[in-house]
Amino acid sequence: MIMILVMPPPAQDFIKSEGKGDEETVDKNNNKDPHDEPNTDVATTRLPIISALKQSTTTNQVFLWDSSADGYESGTEEEQAAFMKDVESFHKQNHLEFKTPNFIKKSSICSTSCLGLFKKNASENPAFFYATQPDTDHSPGGATIFWADATARMNYNYFGDTLVFDTSYRTHRYRVPFASFTGINHHGQPVLFGCALILNDSESSFIWLFQTWLRAMSGKRPLSITTDPDRFIQTAVSQILPETRHRLLRDTFFGELSVTGGSGGLNSFFDGYVSASTTIQMLIKQYEKALASWHEKELKADYDTTNTTPVLKTPSPMEKQAAGLYTRRIFMKFQDELVETLANPATKIDDSGTITTYHVAKFGEEHKAHTVCFNSVEMKATCSCQMFEYSGIICRHILAVFRAKNVLTLPSQYVLKRWTTNAKSRAVLDEGASELPNDSRESLTVRYNNLRQEAIKYVE
């Protein structure tokens, strides 16, 4: 089967030595080498959270290429051939867009204004990171710029298991040389890990960008990354993140970008803030507005989780347990799966002592049965649907087997901390982030709740 992956050239080091080179980098706290061993805070044995909270899938919203499978994940031979053609078309069209005189002129103006702002931010907050690429080939459009504030770097420590690198705004639909690194927080909302202005659109720029982003994140590599099907990006990912699972989206060609059914993923963090009419000068203001909006939404979700009680739909002790563990939105997702066990009975098909195998299917749809293997000694189950492996939320099929085996509460291995109310309570393990100033480390949620408690006391 034909693979799309482009084998990269030997690694190039764009990191500036003291007093040499053209790169301008500001990070007063973090000097960790991006090629150091990855942080082991996230269990590497677990498959990445890629399709969390996905509600539905259309024919266009399908991953067709997966590095872990050494090729295509799904699709007919005709679809795969069409995908190959689309990759080439995507690459050629969008790289030509950024060589026009109009783009080059706007890029030069952008570089000056943005760098001035970033220098000011860095002087006010030592945890603010920004860097510019060495202009080794003297590109008339200027150098690529990356930046990440303290919140983005902290968020990556909590939710850096999966990464989306969104370059869709560079396409002919918008023609804005903007890219973002995003993930998913404990409420299933998109969360930002950094941004870039890709002003020098070349393979070396993407390699530099991923090196720089990894350095800003203290060398901690994600378990998975989802990107557009761009050959330059593929080369950069395979070179800088060789052990990270890399997936390409076919639907990026059609503009309907979603990893999580509209709840967070490609394009979603800046939806409504960047459009075809957005100039590069307007971009930074829109960036600030998007940050403020999503901070407010996260605070609202935190407040709702803490101060409201979900309505339970069953007398199950497991449902009550989950209501106290998960954030509200994740609990609702779990609750949906639990309720579905009533219509999805488990039928035992094999029993070999410690391992029991079941078929689980909806009434009248036995031909769509999923297979669940249950280990009674380890209290572990695996399902052919692999929902837990991909989303970190247990599926109805395993829950149906738990019901049949009279497992009344969720085993601890099926409660991922990243989906719980305590997702941000763990200590930061990597030294770079631990040096962030106290005002950066303190969660906005904690401050919000403290103020709320003080207000309640005052009213009383």
C-alpha angles and dihedrals in degrees: 000000000000117000125209097204113118113214109234129231119247114297117276120211113222095165110122120242116218109287095358139095134025101270118114112207128173121191115127095189111036126068099149118140112245089220093062118113112288121257110264097208090111114059107251092205091070120085113243125272099248108141100033115161092003106166101185143353128222126197090260095048096073132121107230101175129047126174092210090060093046091236142357121007099196145349137082122282089258091053091048092051090049089049091055090053091047091053091056092044092048092050097047097042098047097043091052089053090067098052097067120116091238092056093046092052093050092046093056091053091047095053094058097046095044096047091052091055094045092051089053092049092049092051090052097043120031090200092062109106127200136157139178124214119247106258093226095155093041094238110200090220094062132241129312114259128208128188139172128177126217093266093053092051092048092047090055090057089057102036106019097119092100130031135194118198104199117196097155093117089066092064126097089268093072109000092207113139092224130128132177137200109216142166140174126273129211091277093053090253124136114261128194125239099174145311139234141198104214101205097154102054103201141115091257090054093058092046090051091045095054091045091051095045090050090050091051088052092053094252094295108148123210122237092230140017130192120200145161114277095260118145093217091053092047090054092049094048094047090050102042100028102029096156096044116103107247124203131182125207120224091196091065086084091063101044096241096118120179135143098169106033094268096313100101136330140078113022095351103105093061099029108137093017102071123046141151089278094053112113121208089248090056092047098081092051090049089048090057091048092051091050092051092047095051092044088055092048091051092050090050091050090048091050093049091049093050101039107035132062120225119232110249116222099194138035089239116136086214092061091050090048092050092048089061095045109041131063112256098262094046090048090054089054091049091046091055090054092047094051090049090062087076089067096036110064121190117236119197112230102166139016120188100167110269094018120064122183124209138183113219120193140152116260108277093012101082090139088068095054121148122215120234124188115200124198107203094192097053094029089231131137133188125200130202090229089064092206093145093049091052103035107020090234118111117245131235091247095061090041089054090054091048087053091052091047092046094243099163102184134038113266110238094246089066095057110080111200091219089071097045134091087253095056092119098041098085119100118258106252106190116083096226095060093039088065093060111119118265094250089057095046094051109095117241086223092057091050091046093051092046091053090047092052091049090050091051091051090050092051092048 
